[in-house]
Amino acid sequence: MILDNIFKTIIFLCVLSILVLVHEFGHFIVGKLSGIGVLEFALGLPFTKPLWSKKLKNGMMLSFYPILFGGFVRLLGEEEDASSTSKVNYVVKSIKGTFFYKKPVWTRIAVVVAGVVMNFILAISAFYIFLAASGFHVVVPRYDNYQFISPHQSRVVLTSIQKGSPAGEAKIEPGSVLLSVDNVQIYELKKFQEYVKANAGKEIGLKYTNSSLTKQREVHLTPRLNPPVGQGALGVGLGEAALINFAAGTEKSLSGFIYGFDMFCYNWQIIGHLASQSFKTKDAAPLAESVSGPVGIYGIVGDIVDLGGWDAVLNMINFLGMMSLSLAFMNILPIPAMDGGKLFLLLIEALTRKKLSVKKENMLNQVGFALLIGLMLLISFNDISKFFRR
């Protein structure tokens, strides 16, 4: 049990580290290519002294901090201006490169946007790997009436299995995707329910596959005439899913982008639906259940690891893509302390040719950062509550 939790923690930290390092590398590489000096490139948040640090020949410091829920790159002159001459003159002696604030505004915009771009590239790359390893077909559960642009077909999913029921005795696994009943393909939930009801007391043959579509199995079982209340004739929970299948060569070449677009829009449509429901009922519970912070993400990583084998690997790659896409979106929002907040100020500067003072900008960033930390703590408290409720 302890070793299992340690392994899950290592995987969790690896996922976070990849997301953060890729994002910060975007800022770093565009800054370096633009000739901007780099003070520090770090993994972790600087709330304590670094566990390890090393100064390179160009003056840049590589650091590793113990709080691994983030990372950062500090560029020369990013938080300074020409008025802070004493500090500027001191720093420039040990760092190779020019100052961030001296670069043209569009160069600074490119540096700020680079982190989001790198997260987007990581997400699309992860989706291509996931789809290619899955044979370019994947089953996505339907939780909302979203219209996928990816080529897809409807499927019936056996979401849960009751112990002692016909499905339980046949050892059908939860999450199985129905392929056919008595060699007749049935893709609609209502038709499957009608077929089972019409054949209660008679043996029927179910052919199904696992969620990754890699293993097919056929079982024979008899729907019950008088099942226990709430269990149904077969003892299965039923749901609908979309079988996304990129078959043609052109579809496969664009699959990473199309699938990524679908997953992004689908998830936000679900969140929007839950937010609307919370607003109408004046109950934040539906929306709160759909939002996760570090603790919730750790739980999701643990659930994926529990799948084991190839399914765990595939789902972790897909999850990495989803997290990177979400991180890119959240970072581009015009929130102080986020890349989007910096981008917003730079765009105003580009239009008005007037730069906000460093003092005011730092104040906005500090307020934004404090609010983000507070929000993260609130979400984490909610995650812990969900864990104990579960």
C-alpha positions in Angstrom: 0.0 0.0 0.0 2.8 2.4 1.0 4.8 1.5 -2.1 1.7 1.9 -4.3 1.1 5.5 -2.9 4.8 6.4 -3.4 4.6 5.2 -7.0 1.5 7.2 -7.6 3.1 10.3 -6.1 6.1 9.9 -8.3 3.9 9.7 -11.4 1.9 12.7 -10.2 5.0 14.8 -9.7 6.4 13.7 -13.1 3.2 14.8 -14.8 3.3 18.2 -13.1 7.0 18.6 -13.8 6.6 17.9 -17.6 3.7 20.4 -17.8 5.7 23.1 -16.0 9.0 22.5 -17.6 7.6 22.5 -21.1 5.7 25.8 -20.3 8.7 27.5 -18.8 11.0 26.2 -21.5 8.8 28.2 -24.0 9.5 31.4 -22.2 13.2 30.5 -21.8 14.0 29.5 -25.4 12.2 32.5 -27.0 13.8 34.8 -24.4 17.3 33.4 -25.2 16.7 33.6 -29.0 15.6 37.2 -28.5 18.9 37.9 -26.7 17.4 38.4 -23.3 19.4 37.4 -20.3 18.1 34.7 -18.0 18.6 35.0 -14.2 17.1 31.7 -13.1 15.4 28.6 -14.5 13.7 26.6 -11.8 11.4 23.7 -11.0 9.2 24.3 -7.9 7.9 27.4 -6.2 10.4 29.7 -4.3 8.7 29.7 -1.0 11.8 28.2 0.6 15.5 28.0 -0.2 16.3 25.7 -3.2 17.3 22.1 -2.5 19.8 22.4 -5.2 21.2 25.2 -7.4 24.0 25.7 -9.9 25.3 28.8 -11.6 26.2 28.4 -15.3 28.9 30.2 -17.2 26.4 32.6 -18.7 25.3 33.6 -15.2 22.0 31.8 -15.3 21.0 29.9 -12.1 19.5 26.4 -12.4 17.4 25.7 -9.2 15.3 22.9 -7.7 12.8 23.9 -5.0 11.0 21.5 -2.7 7.4 22.7 -3.4 6.9 21.0 -6.8 3.5 22.5 -7.8 5.0 24.9 -10.3 8.2 26.3 -11.8 9.4 29.6 -13.3 12.0 31.4 -15.4 13.3 34.8 -14.3 14.4 37.0 -17.2 16.8 39.8 -16.8 14.9 43.1 -16.3 11.5 41.4 -16.4 10.6 43.1 -13.1 12.8 46.1 -13.4 13.1 49.3 -15.5 15.6 51.9 -16.3 14.9 53.7 -13.0 16.5 50.9 -11.0 20.0 51.6 -12.2 21.9 50.4 -9.2 20.4 46.9 -9.4 20.5 46.8 -13.2 24.2 47.7 -13.3 25.0 45.1 -10.6 23.1 42.3 -12.4 24.4 43.0 -15.9 27.9 42.2 -14.9 27.2 38.6 -14.2 24.4 37.8 -16.8 24.9 37.6 -20.5 22.1 39.1 -22.5 20.0 42.3 -22.7 17.1 43.4 -20.5 13.6 42.3 -21.1 12.1 45.8 -20.7 14.5 47.2 -23.4 13.1 44.8 -26.1 10.4 46.0 -28.5 6.8 45.3 -27.2 6.1 42.6 -29.8 9.3 40.7 -28.8 8.1 40.8 -25.2 4.6 39.6 -26.3 6.3 36.7 -28.1 8.2 35.7 -24.9 5.0 35.9 -22.8 2.9 33.8 -25.2 5.7 31.2 -25.8 4.7 29.2 -22.6 1.1 28.8 -23.8 2.3 27.8 -27.3 4.6 25.1 -25.8 1.7 23.7 -23.7 -0.5 23.6 -26.8 2.3 21.8 -28.8 2.7 19.3 -25.9 -1.1 18.7 -25.8 -1.4 18.0 -29.6 1.8 15.8 -29.5 0.3 13.8 -26.7 -3.0 13.4 -28.5 -1.2 12.2 -31.7 0.7 9.6 -29.6 -2.4 8.5 -27.7 -4.5 8.1 -30.9 -1.7 6.4 -32.9 -1.2 3.9 -30.0 -5.0 3.4 -29.8 -5.3 2.6 -33.5 -6.8 6.0 -34.1 -10.1 5.1 -32.4 -11.2 5.9 -28.9 -14.4 5.7 -26.8 -15.5 8.9 -25.1 -18.4 8.7 -22.6 -21.2 11.1 -23.3 -22.1 13.3 -20.3 -23.7 16.1 -22.4 -25.2 16.5 -25.8 -22.0 17.7 -27.5 -21.8 17.5 -31.3 -18.3 16.0 -32.0 -16.6 17.1 -35.2 -14.4 14.1 -35.0 -15.7 11.1 -37.1 -17.8 9.1 -34.6 -20.6 6.6 -34.0 -22.8 6.1 -31.0 -22.1 3.2 -28.7 -23.7 1.6 -25.5 -21.4 1.4 -22.5 -21.9 -1.0 -19.5 -20.9 1.5 -16.8 -21.4 -0.6 -13.7 -22.0 -4.3 -12.8 -24.0 -5.5 -9.9 -22.6 -8.5 -7.9 -24.6 -11.6 -8.2 -26.5 -10.4 -11.3 -26.3 -12.2 -14.7 -23.7 -9.7 -15.8 -21.8 -10.1 -12.6 -21.8 -13.9 -12.9 -20.6 -13.5 -16.5 -17.7 -11.4 -15.1 -18.3 -8.5 -17.4 -16.1 -5.6 -16.5 -17.4 -2.0 -15.9 -16.7 0.3 -18.8 -17.1 -2.4 -21.4 -18.4 -1.2 -24.8 -21.3 -3.2 -26.4 -20.6 -4.5 -29.9 -23.6 -6.8 -30.6 -26.5 -8.8 -29.1 -27.1 -12.2 -30.6 -24.8 -11.1 -33.5 -27.0 -8.0 -34.2 -25.2 -4.7 -33.9 -27.1 -2.4 -31.5 -25.6 1.1 -31.1 -28.6 2.9 -29.4 -29.3 2.7 -25.7 -33.1 2.6 -26.1 -32.9 -0.3 -28.6 -30.7 -2.3 -26.3 -33.0 -1.9 -23.4 -36.0 -2.9 -25.5 -34.2 -6.0 -26.8 -33.3 -7.1 -23.3 -36.8 -6.6 -22.0 -38.3 -8.5 -24.9 -36.0 -11.5 -24.2 -36.3 -11.6 -20.4 -36.0 -15.3 -19.3 -34.2 -16.3 -22.6 -30.5 -16.7 -23.0 -28.9 -14.0 -25.1 -25.3 -13.5 -26.4 -23.5 -10.3 -25.7 -20.3 -9.4 -27.6 -18.3 -6.5 -26.1 -14.9 -5.0 -25.9 -12.9 -3.1 -23.3 -12.7 0.8 -23.3 -9.5 0.8 -25.3 -11.0 -1.5 -27.9 -8.2 -4.0 -27.7 -9.9 -7.1 -26.3 -13.2 -8.6 -27.4 -15.3 -11.1 -25.5 -18.6 -12.9 -25.9 -20.8 -14.1 -23.1 -24.2 -15.8 -22.8 -26.5 -14.8 -20.0 -30.2 -14.8 -19.2 -32.0 -11.5 -18.4 -34.0 -11.9 -15.2 -37.8 -11.7 -15.2 -38.1 -10.3 -11.7 -34.8 -8.5 -10.9 -34.1 -6.8 -7.5 -35.3 -3.2 -7.4 -32.9 -0.8 -9.1 -30.7 -3.5 -10.7 -32.5 -4.2 -14.0 -32.7 -7.5 -15.9 -29.0 -7.9 -16.5 -27.7 -6.0 -13.4 -25.7 -3.4 -15.5 -25.6 0.3 -15.4 -26.0 1.7 -18.9 -24.5 4.8 -20.6 -23.9 6.2 -24.0 -20.5 7.0 -25.6 -19.1 8.3 -28.8 -16.7 5.9 -30.7 -14.3 8.3 -32.4 -12.6 6.7 -35.3 -10.1 8.4 -37.6 -10.0 5.9 -40.5 -8.8 7.8 -43.6 -5.3 9.1 -44.1 -6.3 12.7 -44.1 -8.3 12.2 -40.9 -5.3 10.6 -39.2 -3.0 13.4 -40.2 -5.3 16.0 -38.6 -6.5 13.8 -35.7 -4.4 15.4 -33.0 -5.8 18.8 -33.7 -9.5 17.7 -34.3 -9.5 15.4 -31.2 -7.9 18.1 -29.1 -10.5 20.7 -30.2 -13.3 18.3 -29.4 -12.0 17.4 -26.0 -11.4 21.0 -25.1 -14.9 22.2 -26.2 -16.6 19.1 -24.8 -15.1 19.6 -21.3 -16.0 23.3 -21.2 -19.5 22.6 -22.4 -19.9 20.2 -19.5 -18.5 22.7 -17.0 -20.8 25.4 -18.5 -23.8 23.1 -18.1 -22.9 22.4 -14.5 -22.3 26.1 -13.8 -25.8 26.9 -15.2 -27.3 24.1 -13.1 -25.6 25.5 -10.0 -26.8 29.0 -10.8 -30.4 27.8 -11.3 -30.5 25.6 -8.2 -28.4 28.1 -6.1 -26.3 25.1 -5.2 -22.5 25.2 -6.0 -22.2 21.4 -5.5 -22.6 20.4 -9.2 -19.9 22.8 -10.3 -17.6 22.1 -7.3 -17.6 18.4 -8.1 -16.3 19.1 -11.6 -13.3 21.3 -10.6 -10.1 19.8 -9.3 -6.9 21.2 -7.9 -3.6 19.4 -7.1 -5.3 17.0 -4.7 -8.0 16.1 -7.2 -5.4 15.7 -10.0 -3.4 13.4 -7.7 -6.6 11.3 -7.3 -7.2 11.1 -11.0 -3.6 10.1 -11.6 -4.0 7.4 -9.0 -7.2 6.1 -10.7 -5.3 5.9 -14.0 -2.4 4.1 -12.4 -4.8 1.6 -10.9 -5.9 0.6 -14.4 -2.6 -1.1 -14.9 -0.7 -2.2 -17.9 -1.1 -0.6 -21.4 -4.5 1.0 -20.5 -2.8 3.0 -17.8 -0.1 4.2 -20.2 -2.6 5.2 -22.8 -4.9 7.0 -20.4 -1.9 8.8 -18.8 -0.7 10.1 -22.2 -4.3 11.3 -22.9 -4.6 12.9 -19.5 -1.2 14.7 -20.0 -2.6 16.2 -23.2 -5.8 17.3 -21.5 -3.9 18.9 -18.6 -1.5 20.7 -21.0 -4.4 22.0 -23.0 -6.2 23.2 -19.9 -3.1 24.8 -18.6 -2.6 26.7 -21.9 -6.2 28.0 -21.7 -6.0 29.0 -18.1 -2.7 30.8 -18.6 -3.9 32.9 -21.5 -6.8 34.3 -19.5 -6.3 38.0 -18.6 -5.7 37.3 -14.9 -2.9 39.2 -13.1 0.2 37.1 -12.4 -0.8 34.8 -15.3 0.7 35.0 -18.8 -2.7 36.3 -20.0 -2.5 39.2 -17.5 1.0 40.2 -18.7 -0.2 39.8 -22.4 -3.2 42.1 -21.7 -0.9 44.9 -20.3 1.6 44.4 -23.2 -1.2 44.7 -25.8 -2.4 48.0 -24.1 1.2 49.2 -24.3 1.4 48.3 -28.0 -1.8 50.2 -28.7 -1.3 53.3 -26.5 2.5 53.3 -26.6 2.4 53.9 -22.9 3.9 51.4 -20.4 2.4 50.7 -17.0 4.9 51.4 -14.3 6.8 48.4 -12.9 5.6 49.2 -9.4 1.9 49.1 -10.4 2.5 46.0 -12.6 4.2 44.2 -9.7 1.4 45.2 -7.4 -1.2 43.7 -9.8 0.8 40.5 -10.1 1.1 40.2 -6.3 -2.6 40.6 -5.8 -3.4 38.2 -8.6 -0.9 35.6 -7.2 -2.4 35.9 -3.8 -5.9 35.3 -5.2 -4.7 32.3 -7.2 -3.1 30.8 -4.1 -6.3 31.3 -2.2 -8.4 29.8 -5.0 -6.0 26.8 -5.2 -6.3 26.3 -1.4 -10.1 26.5 -1.6 -10.2 23.9 -4.5 -7.8 21.7 -2.6 -10.1 21.8 0.5 -13.0 20.8 -1.8 -10.9 18.0 -3.3 -10.1 16.6 0.2 -13.8 16.8 1.1 -14.7 14.9 -2.0 -12.1 12.3 -1.1 -13.5 11.6 2.3 -17.1 11.6 0.9 -16.0 9.0 -1.6 
